[in-house]
C-alpha cells in the first residue's frame, strides 16, 4: 500500500501566511502554484523555472526597477498590487517605450491574510492583462511578524523603444512647453484620506493607471518634438520639474491658473496644509515638448481618455539658478522647491 504525504490545503478564505510559505518547501510551492500562478498565469510562468526567456525584436531595450511600500495597502481606486504594475509600466513608458514583461518579488509578513494576498495578486494580473504585458518571473519571501508592514512588492520591467526616439531629462530647451496630462494630486490625497480616516461627500479615487497607450498617441503625434516625459509620482510635479531643470540646466515658469486640480483635492490639500504640486500622482505625466510640436501633442493627449483634461501649464526658460517658478492666481510669483516639499516665497 502506497502512503501519500499529508499536505494541508491552502485555505485562501480564512488562512494566513506562515513562515513555511517562504521556506522553499511544499508550502511555498503550494502558495506559488495555488495563488500567484493562477493570478498571473502565462506560458513563461508555467515553466516553473528560476528565470524566463523571451524573444527580442529590433529596437532598443528599456529596463526599470521599483519598490512599493505603501500604507494602507488598499485604497480607493486600487491597491499595492495594481499600483506596482501601473508604476512599473509607466516608468518604462516615460522613455517612449512599449512595455513587454514584468517581474515581481513579494516580501510577506507572517500572518498576512491569504484572502488579501489573493485580491492583490488578482489585481496585479488584471492590471497586467489590461495593459497587454506579462508578469513572467517572480520571487516570494516570508519574514517574521513585525519585520514588514504586511507586504512589500519589488518589480522590474522591460520594454522596447523604437529607433530614433531618445527622450532624456537633459534634452529640454528654452522655449519648450510644459504639458500636463490631467489633474494633480488624486492618488496622494486618496492615500492620505484613507490613512488619516478623512471622509468626504464625494470619495477621492486614485488616478493609478497605465500610461503607455497615452504615450503612444503622443509619440505618434509629435515624437520628434517630445524632449522628455516624467510621471510625477513621489514629490509630485514639483520634484519632476526640478529634476528636469537641474539636468537640462534651465528653469521653468508655470501658470498656477492653468494647472488642473479637482475641487475636492484642492480642499483636502488646504485642510492638510499641502500644495497639490507636491502631491504624488500615479496616472499622470508631464511632457516637455518643442513649441512647434506642442499643439499637436496636446491635441493627441486630449483625444485620449487618460489625457482628456490635459493642459499647457508653462514653459522652459533661461535661468542660471535652475528654478521652477509659478505665477500664482493672485499675480505673485514663488519658487517651487522640491527638496523639503515647501513653497519658498520670492519677491519678483
LINSULMO-V561673 format. One record per pair of residues at least 12 apart in sequence whose C-alpha atoms are under 10 Angstrom apart, sorted by the first residue. I is the first residue (numbers start at 0). J is the second residue. D is the distance in Angstrom with one decimal. If there is no record, write none. Layout:
BEGIN
i=[I	I]
j=[J	J]
d=[D	D]
END
This chain:
BEGIN
i=[6	6	6	7	7	7	8	8	8	8	9	9	9	9	9	9	10	10	10	11	11	11	11	11	11	11	11	11	12	12	12	12	12	13	13	13	14	14	14	14	14	15	15	15	15	15	15	15	15	15	16	16	16	16	16	16	16	16	16	16	16	17	17	17	17	17	17	17	17	17	17	18	18	18	18	18	18	18	18	18	19	19	19	19	20	20	20	20	20	20	21	21	21	21	21	21	21	21	22	22	22	23	23	27	27	27	28	30	30	31	31	31	31	32	32	32	33	34	34	34	34	34	34	34	35	35	35	35	35	35	35	35	35	36	36	36	36	36	37	37	37	37	38	38	38	38	38	38	38	38	38	38	39	39	39	39	39	39	39	39	39	39	39	39	40	40	40	40	41	41	41	42	42	43	43	43	43	44	44	44	44	44	45	46	47	48	48	49	49	49	50	50	50	50	51	51	51	51	51	51	52	52	53	53	53	55	55	56	57	57	57	57	58	58	58	58	58	58	58	59	59	59	59	59	59	59	59	60	60	60	60	60	60	60	60	60	60	61	61	61	61	61	61	61	61	61	61	61	61	61	61	62	62	62	62	62	62	62	62	62	62	62	62	62	63	63	63	63	63	63	63	63	63	63	63	64	64	64	64	64	64	64	64	64	64	64	64	65	65	65	65	65	65	65	65	65	65	66	66	66	66	66	66	66	66	66	66	66	67	67	67	67	67	67	67	67	67	67	67	68	68	68	68	68	68	68	68	69	69	69	69	69	69	69	70	70	70	70	70	70	70	71	71	71	71	71	71	72	72	72	72	72	72	72	72	73	73	73	73	73	74	74	74	74	74	74	74	74	74	74	75	75	75	75	75	75	75	75	75	75	75	76	76	76	76	76	76	76	76	76	76	76	77	77	77	77	77	77	77	77	77	77	78	78	78	78	78	78	78	78	79	79	79	79	79	79	79	80	80	80	80	80	80	80	80	80	80	80	80	80	80	81	81	81	81	81	81	81	81	81	81	81	81	82	82	82	82	82	82	82	82	82	82	82	82	83	83	83	83	83	83	83	83	83	83	83	84	84	84	84	84	84	84	84	84	84	84	84	84	84	84	84	84	84	84	85	85	85	85	85	85	85	85	85	85	85	86	86	86	86	86	86	86	86	86	86	86	87	87	87	87	87	87	87	87	88	88	88	88	88	88	88	88	88	88	88	88	88	89	89	89	89	89	89	89	89	89	89	89	89	90	90	90	90	90	90	90	90	90	91	91	91	91	91	91	91	91	92	92	92	92	92	92	92	92	92	92	92	92	92	93	93	93	93	93	93	93	93	93	93	93	93	94	94	94	94	94	94	94	94	94	94	94	94	94	94	95	95	95	95	95	95	95	95	95	95	95	95	95	95	95	95	96	96	96	96	96	96	96	96	96	96	96	96	97	97	97	97	97	97	97	97	97	97	97	98	98	98	98	98	98	98	98	98	98	98	99	99	99	99	99	99	99	99	99	99	99	100	100	100	100	100	100	100	100	100	100	100	101	101	101	101	101	101	101	101	101	101	101	101	102	102	102	102	102	102	102	102	102	102	102	103	103	103	103	103	103	103	103	103	103	103	103	104	104	104	104	104	104	104	104	104	104	105	105	105	105	105	105	105	105	105	105	106	106	106	106	106	106	106	106	106	106	106	106	106	107	107	107	107	107	107	107	107	107	107	107	107	107	108	108	108	108	108	108	108	108	108	108	108	108	109	109	109	109	109	109	109	109	109	109	110	110	110	110	110	110	111	111	111	111	111	112	116	116	126	126	127	129	130	130	130	130	130	132	132	132	133	134	134	134	136	136	137	137	137	138	138	139	163	163	164	164	164	164	164	164	165	165	165	165	165	166	166	166	166	166	166	166	166	167	167	167	167	167	167	167	167	168	168	168	168	168	168	168	168	168	168	168	168	168	168	169	169	169	169	169	169	169	169	169	169	170	170	170	170	170	170	170	170	170	170	171	171	171	171	171	171	171	171	171	171	171	171	171	171	171	171	172	172	172	172	172	172	172	172	172	172	172	172	172	172	173	173	173	173	173	173	173	173	173	173	173	173	174	174	174	174	174	174	174	174	174	174	174	175	175	175	175	175	175	175	175	175	175	175	175	175	175	175	175	176	176	176	176	176	176	176	176	176	176	176	176	176	176	176	176	176	176	176	176	177	177	177	177	177	177	177	177	177	177	177	177	177	177	177	177	177	177	178	178	178	178	178	178	178	178	178	178	178	178	178	178	178	178	178	178	179	179	179	179	179	179	179	179	179	179	179	179	179	179	179	179	179	179	179	179	179	179	180	180	180	180	180	180	180	180	180	180	180	180	180	180	180	180	180	180	180	180	180	181	181	181	181	181	181	181	181	181	181	181	181	181	181	181	181	181	182	182	182	182	182	182	182	182	182	182	182	182	182	182	182	183	183	183	183	183	183	183	183	183	183	183	183	183	183	183	183	183	183	183	183	183	184	184	184	184	184	184	184	184	184	184	184	184	184	184	184	184	184	184	184	184	184	184	184	184	185	185	185	185	185	185	185	185	185	185	185	185	185	185	185	185	185	186	186	186	186	186	186	186	186	186	186	186	186	186	187	187	187	187	187	187	187	187	187	187	187	187	187	187	187	187	188	188	188	188	188	188	188	188	188	188	188	188	188	188	189	189	189	189	189	189	189	190	190	190	190	191	191	191	192	192	192	197	199	199	200	201	202	203	203	203	203	204	205	205	205	205	206	206	206	206	206	207	207	207	207	208	208	208	208	208	209	209	209	209	210	210	210	210	210	210	210	212	212	212	213	213	213	213	213	213	213	213	213	213	214	214	214	214	214	214	214	214	214	215	215	216	216	216	216	216	216	217	217	217	217	217	217	217	217	217	217	217	218	218	219	219	219	220	220	220	220	220	220	220	220	220	221	221	221	221	221	221	221	221	221	221	222	222	222	223	223	223	224	224	224	224	224	224	224	224	224	225	225	225	225	225	225	225	225	226	226	226	226	227	227	227	227	227	228	228	228	228	228	228	229	229	229	229	229	229	229	230	230	230	230	230	230	230	230	231	231	231	231	231	231	231	231	231	231	232	232	232	232	232	232	232	232	233	233	233	233	233	234	234	234	234	234	234	234	234	234	235	235	235	235	235	235	235	235	235	235	235	236	236	236	236	236	236	236	236	236	236	236	237	237	237	237	237	237	237	237	237	237	237	237	237	237	237	237	238	238	238	238	238	238	238	238	238	238	239	239	239	239	239	240	240	240	240	240	240	240	240	240	241	241	241	241	241	241	241	241	242	242	242	243	243	243	244	244	244	244	244	244	244	244	245	245	245	245	245	246	247	247	248	248	248	248	248	248	248	249	249	249	249	249	249	249	249	249	250	250	250	250	250	250	250	250	250	250	250	251	251	251	251	251	251	251	251	251	251	251	251	251	252	252	252	252	252	252	252	252	252	252	252	252	252	252	252	252	253	253	253	253	253	253	253	253	253	253	253	253	253	253	254	254	254	254	254	254	254	254	254	254	254	255	255	255	255	255	255	255	255	255	255	255	256	256	256	256	256	256	257	257	257	257	257	257	258	258	258	258	258	258	258	258	259	259	259	259	259	260	260	260	261	264	273	273	273	274	274	274	276	276	276	276	277	277	277	277	277	277	277	278	282	282	283	283	283	284	284	284	285	285	285	285	286	287	287	287	287	288	288	289	289	290	293	294	297	297	297	298	312	313	313	322	322	322	323	323	323	324	324	324	324	325	326	331	331	331	331	332	332	332	332	333	333	333	334]
j=[25	26	29	25	26	29	26	29	30	33	26	29	30	33	34	113	112	113	114	30	33	34	112	113	114	115	116	117	112	113	114	115	117	112	113	114	110	111	112	113	114	108	109	110	111	112	113	114	115	116	30	107	108	109	110	111	112	113	116	141	142	107	108	109	110	111	112	141	142	143	144	107	108	109	110	140	141	142	143	144	109	140	141	142	107	109	139	140	141	142	106	107	109	138	139	140	141	142	139	140	141	139	140	139	140	141	47	113	139	47	137	138	139	44	45	47	117	113	114	116	117	118	120	121	116	117	119	120	121	123	124	137	139	120	121	124	134	135	117	120	121	124	117	118	119	120	121	122	123	124	125	134	120	121	122	123	124	125	127	128	133	134	135	136	124	133	134	135	133	134	135	133	135	133	134	135	136	133	134	135	136	137	135	135	136	136	137	136	137	138	102	135	136	137	100	102	134	135	136	137	135	136	99	100	135	158	159	159	159	160	161	162	96	158	159	160	161	162	163	96	158	159	160	161	162	163	164	91	96	97	98	99	157	158	159	160	161	90	91	92	94	95	96	97	98	99	156	157	158	159	160	87	90	91	94	96	98	100	101	155	156	157	158	159	87	88	89	90	91	101	154	155	156	157	158	86	87	90	91	101	102	103	153	154	155	156	157	83	86	87	90	103	152	153	154	155	156	83	86	87	103	104	105	151	152	153	154	155	79	80	82	83	86	105	150	151	152	153	154	83	147	148	149	150	151	152	153	82	148	149	150	151	152	190	148	149	150	190	191	193	194	148	149	190	191	193	194	115	119	148	149	150	151	190	194	115	118	119	190	193	186	189	190	191	192	193	194	203	204	205	186	189	190	192	193	202	203	204	205	206	207	185	186	189	190	202	203	204	205	206	207	208	119	122	123	186	189	204	205	206	207	208	118	119	120	122	123	190	205	207	119	120	122	123	150	151	152	103	116	118	119	120	121	122	123	124	125	126	150	151	152	119	120	121	122	123	124	125	126	127	207	208	209	119	122	123	126	152	205	206	207	208	209	281	282	103	122	123	126	127	151	152	153	154	155	207	101	102	103	122	123	124	125	126	127	130	132	133	134	154	155	156	207	208	209	123	126	127	130	207	208	209	210	211	281	282	154	156	207	208	209	210	230	232	280	281	282	101	102	153	154	155	156	157	209	100	101	127	130	132	155	156	157	158	208	209	210	211	156	208	209	210	211	214	229	230	281	282	283	284	156	157	158	209	210	211	228	229	230	155	156	157	158	159	160	210	211	158	159	160	209	210	211	212	213	214	215	228	229	230	166	167	210	211	214	227	228	229	230	284	285	286	158	159	160	161	164	165	166	167	211	214	226	227	228	229	158	159	160	161	164	165	166	211	214	215	217	218	222	225	227	228	157	158	159	160	161	164	165	166	211	214	215	218	131	132	157	158	159	160	161	211	212	214	215	130	131	132	133	156	157	158	159	160	209	211	127	130	131	132	133	134	135	156	157	158	159	127	131	132	133	134	135	136	155	156	157	158	127	132	133	134	135	136	137	154	155	156	157	158	133	134	135	136	137	138	153	154	155	156	157	123	134	135	136	137	138	139	152	153	154	155	156	136	137	138	139	140	151	152	153	154	155	137	138	139	140	141	150	151	152	153	154	138	139	140	141	142	146	147	148	149	150	151	152	153	139	140	141	142	143	144	146	147	148	149	150	151	152	140	141	142	143	144	145	146	147	148	149	150	151	140	141	142	143	144	145	146	147	149	150	141	142	143	144	145	149	141	144	148	149	150	149	149	150	208	209	209	209	208	209	210	211	212	156	157	158	156	154	155	156	154	155	153	154	155	152	153	152	222	223	218	222	223	224	225	226	222	223	225	226	227	222	223	224	225	226	227	228	287	225	226	227	228	229	243	246	247	226	227	228	229	239	240	242	243	244	245	246	247	248	287	226	227	242	243	244	245	246	247	248	249	225	226	227	243	244	246	247	248	287	288	225	226	227	243	244	246	247	248	249	250	286	287	288	289	315	316	226	244	247	248	249	250	287	288	289	290	314	315	316	317	247	248	249	250	251	289	290	314	315	316	317	318	251	287	288	289	290	291	313	314	315	316	317	224	225	226	251	286	287	288	289	290	291	292	293	313	314	315	316	225	226	251	252	253	286	287	288	289	290	291	292	293	294	311	312	313	314	315	316	228	240	251	252	253	285	286	287	288	289	290	293	310	311	312	313	314	315	228	258	284	285	286	287	288	293	294	296	297	300	309	310	311	312	313	314	228	229	230	231	236	257	258	259	283	284	285	286	287	297	300	306	308	309	310	311	312	313	210	213	230	258	259	282	283	284	285	286	297	300	301	303	305	306	307	308	309	310	311	206	258	259	260	261	282	283	284	285	300	301	305	306	307	308	309	310	206	258	259	260	261	264	275	280	282	283	306	307	308	309	310	206	231	235	236	258	259	260	261	264	265	274	275	276	277	278	279	280	281	282	283	284	203	205	206	231	232	235	236	259	260	261	264	265	267	268	274	275	276	277	278	279	280	281	282	283	203	204	205	206	207	260	261	263	264	265	275	278	279	280	281	282	283	203	204	205	206	207	232	264	278	279	280	281	282	283	203	204	205	206	232	233	234	235	264	268	275	277	278	279	280	281	203	204	205	263	264	265	267	268	271	273	275	278	279	280	202	203	204	205	206	264	267	203	204	205	279	267	268	271	204	267	271	267	263	267	263	263	263	261	263	264	267	264	279	280	281	282	280	281	282	283	305	280	281	282	283	280	281	282	283	305	281	282	283	305	230	281	282	283	284	305	306	303	304	305	283	284	299	300	301	302	303	304	305	306	228	284	286	296	299	300	303	305	306	299	300	296	298	299	300	302	303	286	293	295	296	297	298	299	300	301	302	303	296	299	295	296	299	292	293	294	295	296	297	298	299	300	288	289	291	292	293	294	295	296	297	299	288	292	296	288	289	292	287	288	289	290	291	292	293	295	296	286	287	288	289	290	292	293	296	286	287	288	289	243	285	286	287	288	243	284	285	286	287	288	242	243	283	284	285	286	287	279	280	281	282	283	284	285	286	276	277	278	279	280	281	282	283	284	285	277	278	279	280	281	282	283	284	277	278	279	280	281	276	277	278	279	280	337	338	339	340	274	275	276	277	278	279	280	281	283	337	340	275	276	277	278	279	280	283	284	285	335	337	274	275	276	277	278	279	323	324	334	335	336	337	338	340	341	342	276	277	278	279	323	335	336	337	338	340	276	277	284	285	337	285	286	287	315	322	323	335	336	337	321	322	323	324	335	336	337	338	321	323	337	287	321	323	315	316	317	318	320	321	322	323	319	320	321	322	323	321	315	321	316	317	318	319	320	321	322	315	316	317	318	319	320	321	322	323	314	315	316	317	318	319	320	321	322	323	324	313	314	315	316	317	318	321	322	323	324	325	334	335	312	313	314	315	316	317	318	322	323	324	325	326	332	333	334	335	311	312	313	314	315	323	324	325	326	327	332	333	334	335	311	312	313	314	324	325	326	327	328	330	332	276	312	313	324	325	326	327	328	329	330	332	312	325	326	327	328	329	309	310	311	312	313	328	275	276	308	309	310	311	312	313	275	308	309	310	312	275	276	308	275	278	340	341	342	340	341	342	335	337	340	342	335	336	337	339	340	341	342	340	305	306	305	306	309	305	306	309	309	310	311	312	311	311	313	314	315	314	315	314	315	314	311	311	309	310	311	310	325	325	326	334	335	336	335	336	337	336	342	343	345	342	347	344	345	346	347	344	345	346	347	345	346	347	346]
d=[7.9	8.2	9.2	9.7	8.4	9.4	9.3	8.4	9.9	9.6	8.4	7.2	7.2	7.5	9.0	8.6	9.8	7.4	8.7	9.5	9.1	8.4	8.0	4.9	5.3	8.9	8.7	7.4	8.3	6.7	5.2	9.0	9.1	7.3	7.1	6.9	8.6	8.6	6.1	5.6	7.6	9.7	7.6	5.0	5.3	4.3	5.2	8.2	9.4	9.2	8.9	7.7	7.4	5.4	5.0	5.2	6.3	6.3	9.0	7.8	9.8	9.3	8.3	5.1	6.1	8.1	9.7	7.4	8.8	8.6	9.6	9.3	8.5	5.9	8.6	8.8	5.7	6.7	6.9	9.3	9.3	9.9	7.9	10.0	9.4	8.9	8.4	7.9	6.6	9.8	9.1	8.6	9.4	9.6	6.4	4.9	4.7	7.9	9.4	7.9	7.8	9.1	9.0	8.2	9.1	9.5	9.9	9.2	9.2	9.7	9.5	9.0	8.1	9.7	9.3	9.2	9.6	8.7	9.9	8.3	6.3	9.8	7.6	8.7	9.1	7.8	9.9	6.3	8.2	9.8	8.9	9.2	9.8	9.3	10.0	9.6	9.9	9.9	9.5	8.9	8.3	8.9	7.8	9.1	9.2	5.8	4.9	8.1	7.6	5.3	8.0	9.8	7.6	7.5	9.6	7.6	4.9	8.3	8.4	8.7	7.6	6.3	8.0	9.7	8.2	8.8	8.3	8.6	7.4	8.0	7.3	9.6	8.2	8.7	8.5	5.4	7.7	9.5	8.0	5.4	6.5	8.8	9.0	9.8	9.0	8.5	10.0	7.5	8.2	8.7	9.7	8.2	6.1	8.3	10.0	9.6	10.0	6.3	6.3	9.7	8.9	9.8	9.9	9.0	9.3	9.9	8.7	8.2	8.4	9.2	8.2	8.5	9.7	9.8	6.3	6.0	5.3	5.5	9.2	8.8	8.4	5.7	5.4	6.6	6.7	9.6	9.5	9.8	8.2	9.6	9.7	9.9	6.9	5.8	4.7	6.3	9.0	9.6	6.6	9.2	7.8	9.5	7.0	8.9	8.5	9.8	8.1	5.5	5.0	5.9	6.8	9.6	8.8	6.8	9.9	9.8	9.2	9.7	9.6	7.2	5.6	4.5	6.4	8.9	7.1	8.9	9.8	6.7	6.5	9.5	8.3	5.6	5.3	6.7	8.8	9.8	7.1	8.5	9.4	9.4	9.2	9.8	7.5	5.6	4.1	6.3	9.1	8.1	8.1	6.7	8.9	9.7	8.5	5.8	5.3	6.4	8.7	7.8	9.5	9.2	9.5	9.1	10.0	7.5	5.8	4.2	6.2	8.8	7.0	8.8	8.1	6.4	9.1	9.9	8.9	5.9	5.1	6.1	8.2	9.7	9.5	8.1	9.5	7.6	5.3	7.0	8.8	9.7	8.5	9.6	8.6	7.9	9.5	8.8	8.1	9.2	9.6	7.7	9.1	9.0	7.1	9.5	9.6	7.1	9.0	7.3	6.3	9.4	8.8	9.3	8.2	7.9	9.4	9.3	10.0	9.3	9.9	8.7	8.7	8.8	9.1	6.8	6.1	9.3	9.1	6.6	8.8	9.9	8.0	7.6	8.8	6.3	7.7	9.5	7.9	7.7	7.1	4.9	6.0	9.4	10.0	10.0	8.5	8.2	9.8	9.9	8.6	5.0	4.9	7.1	7.2	9.6	9.1	8.1	9.9	9.7	10.0	8.4	7.0	8.9	7.2	9.5	8.9	6.7	9.9	7.8	9.0	10.0	9.5	9.3	6.9	9.4	8.9	8.6	8.6	8.4	7.8	9.7	9.1	8.5	4.9	6.3	8.1	6.0	4.9	8.6	9.8	8.6	9.9	9.7	7.8	7.3	8.4	8.8	5.4	4.8	8.2	8.0	5.8	8.2	7.9	8.4	9.5	9.8	9.1	8.1	8.8	10.0	9.6	9.9	6.3	7.9	9.2	7.6	9.7	8.6	10.0	7.6	9.4	10.0	10.0	7.2	7.8	7.0	9.7	9.7	8.0	9.5	8.9	9.1	6.1	8.6	9.5	6.5	6.4	9.1	9.4	10.0	9.0	8.0	9.5	9.1	9.7	8.9	7.9	8.8	7.2	8.1	8.6	6.7	5.5	4.8	7.8	9.6	7.6	8.0	9.3	9.9	8.0	8.0	7.4	9.2	8.7	8.7	10.0	6.7	8.4	7.9	9.7	9.6	6.9	6.9	6.1	9.1	8.7	9.0	8.3	8.9	8.4	8.6	9.3	7.0	8.6	8.6	9.2	6.2	7.5	7.2	9.8	8.4	6.0	5.7	6.5	9.3	8.7	6.9	8.5	8.3	9.3	8.9	8.5	9.9	9.9	9.7	9.3	9.4	9.7	8.0	7.3	9.8	7.1	7.1	6.2	8.6	9.1	9.6	8.2	8.0	9.3	8.8	8.6	6.8	5.1	8.7	9.2	6.7	8.5	8.7	9.1	9.2	8.0	9.3	8.5	8.0	7.5	7.6	5.2	5.7	7.0	8.2	9.4	9.0	9.3	9.3	7.3	10.0	8.3	7.3	5.6	7.5	9.8	9.1	10.0	7.6	7.0	8.6	9.3	8.6	6.1	7.9	7.2	8.0	7.1	7.9	6.4	7.1	9.1	7.1	8.5	9.4	9.0	8.2	9.1	5.7	5.0	4.0	7.0	8.8	9.8	9.9	7.7	8.5	8.2	9.8	9.8	9.4	8.7	5.2	5.2	6.2	8.6	6.6	8.7	9.0	8.0	8.5	8.3	6.6	9.2	7.3	6.1	4.0	6.5	8.8	10.0	7.4	9.8	9.3	7.6	5.1	6.7	9.1	9.9	7.6	5.8	5.0	7.3	9.1	9.2	5.5	5.0	5.9	6.5	8.9	8.4	5.8	5.4	6.9	8.6	7.3	6.0	4.6	6.2	7.2	8.7	6.9	5.6	4.3	6.4	9.1	8.4	5.3	5.8	4.7	5.2	8.5	8.3	5.4	5.2	6.4	9.0	9.7	7.1	8.4	6.5	4.6	6.6	8.7	6.7	5.7	4.5	6.7	9.0	8.4	5.1	4.5	5.9	8.0	8.3	5.6	5.0	6.2	8.8	7.8	6.1	4.8	6.1	8.2	7.0	5.9	4.8	6.6	8.9	8.5	6.2	4.9	5.8	7.1	9.7	7.7	9.5	8.4	5.8	5.1	6.4	8.3	7.5	6.2	4.7	6.2	8.8	9.4	9.2	7.1	8.4	6.1	4.7	6.6	8.6	8.6	5.7	5.1	6.0	5.7	7.3	6.7	5.5	6.9	5.0	6.1	8.7	9.9	6.2	5.9	5.2	5.1	8.3	8.7	8.7	8.0	9.5	9.6	9.6	8.5	6.9	9.9	8.3	9.6	9.0	9.6	6.1	7.8	9.1	9.8	8.6	8.5	8.2	9.1	8.9	9.3	6.7	9.0	8.1	8.5	9.7	9.8	9.6	9.7	9.6	9.6	8.9	9.7	9.4	9.3	8.5	9.5	9.8	9.4	9.5	9.4	8.4	8.8	7.1	7.1	9.9	9.0	9.5	9.3	8.7	9.0	7.9	8.5	9.3	9.3	9.8	7.1	5.4	4.8	7.2	9.8	9.5	6.5	5.1	7.8	9.6	8.8	9.1	9.2	7.5	5.5	7.8	8.6	9.6	9.4	7.6	5.0	8.1	8.8	5.9	6.4	10.0	9.1	8.4	8.1	9.4	6.7	8.2	8.2	4.8	4.1	7.7	9.7	9.3	5.5	6.9	8.7	10.0	8.2	6.0	9.5	9.0	10.0	8.9	5.6	6.9	7.5	8.1	8.7	5.6	8.6	8.0	9.7	9.8	6.5	7.8	8.3	7.5	9.9	8.2	9.8	7.3	8.9	7.6	9.5	8.7	8.8	7.7	9.8	9.5	6.6	7.9	8.7	9.5	9.7	7.1	8.2	8.8	9.1	9.7	7.7	4.9	4.9	5.9	9.3	9.5	9.8	9.1	7.3	6.6	10.0	9.5	6.0	5.2	6.2	8.6	9.3	9.3	8.6	9.3	9.7	6.2	5.4	4.6	5.3	8.8	9.3	8.2	8.6	5.5	5.2	8.1	9.7	10.0	9.2	9.7	9.8	8.1	5.7	5.3	6.3	5.8	9.3	9.1	6.5	9.5	6.9	7.7	5.9	4.4	6.4	9.7	9.8	9.2	8.3	9.0	8.1	6.9	5.9	4.9	6.6	9.2	9.4	8.6	8.5	5.8	5.7	5.1	5.3	7.3	9.4	9.7	8.3	5.6	5.1	6.4	7.4	7.9	9.8	8.6	7.0	9.2	7.1	5.7	4.6	6.1	7.6	8.8	9.8	9.8	9.7	9.8	9.1	9.7	7.8	8.6	7.4	6.0	4.5	6.5	9.1	8.8	9.1	8.4	8.5	5.5	5.4	6.4	6.8	9.5	10.0	9.0	9.7	10.0	9.2	8.8	5.6	5.5	6.4	8.3	8.5	6.7	8.0	9.7	7.3	4.8	7.5	6.4	4.1	6.5	8.9	9.7	8.3	6.3	8.1	9.8	8.6	6.2	7.9	9.0	9.4	9.2	7.6	5.9	7.1	4.7	4.7	7.0	9.1	7.3	4.5	4.7	6.4	9.2	9.3	9.0	9.6	7.7	9.4	9.9	6.9	7.9	9.2	9.2	9.0	8.1	8.0	7.8	6.4	5.3	7.6	8.1	9.1	9.9	6.1	6.8	9.0	7.4	7.9	6.6	9.7	9.5	7.7	9.8	9.9	8.6	8.6	9.6	9.4	7.6	9.2	9.7	7.3	8.4	6.5	8.4	9.9	8.6	8.8	5.4	7.3	7.9	5.0	5.8	5.6	9.0	9.9	9.4	6.7	6.4	5.3	5.7	8.8	8.4	7.9	9.2	6.5	9.6	8.9	8.2	7.8	6.4	8.4	8.8	9.5	8.3	6.8	3.9	5.4	6.7	8.9	9.6	8.1	6.2	5.1	6.2	8.1	9.7	9.8	9.5	7.4	9.1	8.7	8.8	9.9	8.8	9.2	9.8	9.0	9.3	5.5	4.7	6.2	8.4	7.2	8.3	7.8	9.2	6.5	9.3	7.2	7.5	9.7	9.9	8.9	7.4	8.1	9.1	8.1	5.4	5.5	5.5	8.9	8.7	9.7	9.2	8.8	7.6	9.5	9.3	9.8	9.3	10.0	8.2	9.7	9.0	8.1	9.1	9.1	7.7	8.7	9.3	7.2	7.4	9.7	10.0	10.0	8.0	7.5	8.2	6.8	5.8	4.9	7.5	9.4	7.4	4.5	4.6	8.3	9.8	6.5	4.7	8.2	8.3	8.5	6.7	9.2	9.1	8.9	9.3	6.7	7.6	8.0	7.5	9.5	8.4	9.6	8.7	9.9	9.4	8.3	6.6	9.5	9.2	6.3	8.1	6.6	7.1	9.0	9.0	9.8	9.8	9.5	8.4	9.7	9.9	9.9	9.7	9.9	8.2	9.8	6.1	7.2	8.9	7.7	9.6	10.0	8.3	5.3	7.8	8.7	5.8	6.3	9.9	10.0	9.3	7.8	9.1	9.7	8.5	8.5	8.2	9.5	9.5	5.9	5.5	8.9	8.5	6.4	9.2	8.6	9.1	9.3	5.7	7.9	9.2	6.5	5.7	9.5	9.0	9.1	8.5	8.3	9.1	8.7	8.2	8.7	5.6	5.0	8.0	7.6	5.4	7.7	9.8	8.7	7.0	6.2	4.5	6.4	9.7	7.7	8.3	8.4	7.5	5.6	5.6	7.1	8.4	8.4	5.8	5.5	7.4	9.4	6.7	5.7	4.4	6.5	8.8	9.8	8.9	8.7	5.5	5.4	6.5	8.9	9.4	7.5	7.1	7.5	5.9	4.3	6.3	8.9	9.3	9.0	8.6	6.5	5.8	7.4	8.7	6.8	6.2	7.0	9.2	7.8	4.5	4.8	5.8	8.7	8.4	9.0	8.2	7.3	5.0	7.5	9.0	8.2	5.2	6.1	5.9	8.9	6.8	8.7	9.4	7.2	9.6	7.8	5.8	4.4	4.7	4.5	6.4	9.5	9.9	8.7	9.4	8.4	5.2	6.1	7.5	7.8	8.4	9.6	8.8	7.7	9.5	9.0	9.7	9.2	5.6	5.5	8.6	9.8	7.8	9.8	9.9	6.2	6.8	5.6	9.3	8.3	9.6	9.7	8.7	7.2	9.6	9.7	9.7	8.9	7.8	5.0	7.8	8.6	10.0	9.6	9.5	8.1	8.6	8.4	9.7	9.4	9.9	9.3	7.0	9.2	9.8	8.9	7.7	7.2	6.3	10.0	8.2	7.5	6.7	9.2	9.6	9.9	8.9	9.1	9.3	9.8	8.4	9.5	10.0	9.1	9.3	5.6	7.2	7.4	9.9	8.9	6.0	8.5	9.9	9.2	9.8	8.7	9.8	8.3	7.7	7.2	8.3	6.0	9.5	6.9	6.1	5.2	5.1	6.5	7.7	4.9	7.6	8.9	8.6	5.7	5.1	5.9	5.0	7.7	7.4	4.4	4.9	5.5	7.7	7.1	5.7	4.4	5.5	8.2	8.2	7.8	6.6	4.6	6.1	8.2	9.8	9.6	8.6	5.6	5.6	6.4	6.7	9.7	9.9	8.4	6.0	4.9	5.6	7.5	9.5	9.9	9.3	9.7	9.2	5.7	4.2	6.6	8.8	7.6	6.1	4.5	6.2	8.8	9.5	9.9	10.0	9.5	9.1	5.8	5.9	9.1	8.7	5.6	5.1	6.7	8.0	9.7	9.3	9.5	7.5	8.9	9.8	6.2	5.9	5.2	6.0	9.4	9.6	9.6	8.3	9.7	8.3	7.1	5.7	9.4	9.9	6.8	7.1	5.3	8.3	9.4	9.6	8.8	9.9	9.1	7.1	8.1	5.8	9.1	9.7	7.5	8.1	7.5	8.9	7.3	9.2	10.0	9.7	9.9	8.7	8.6	9.7	8.6	8.3	8.2	8.4	9.6	9.3	9.7	8.9	9.0	7.5	9.9	6.3	8.1	9.3	9.1	7.8	9.7	7.9	8.2	9.4	9.8	9.1	9.5	9.5	9.8	9.8	9.7	9.6	9.9	9.6	8.3	8.1	9.2	9.5	9.8	9.8	9.0	8.4	9.0	6.9	7.2	7.5	9.6	9.7	8.7	9.7	6.5	7.4	8.0	5.4	7.3	9.3	8.7	9.8	9.7	9.2	9.9	10.0	9.4	8.8	7.9	7.5	7.7	6.6	7.0	6.5	5.1	7.5	8.3	9.7]
END
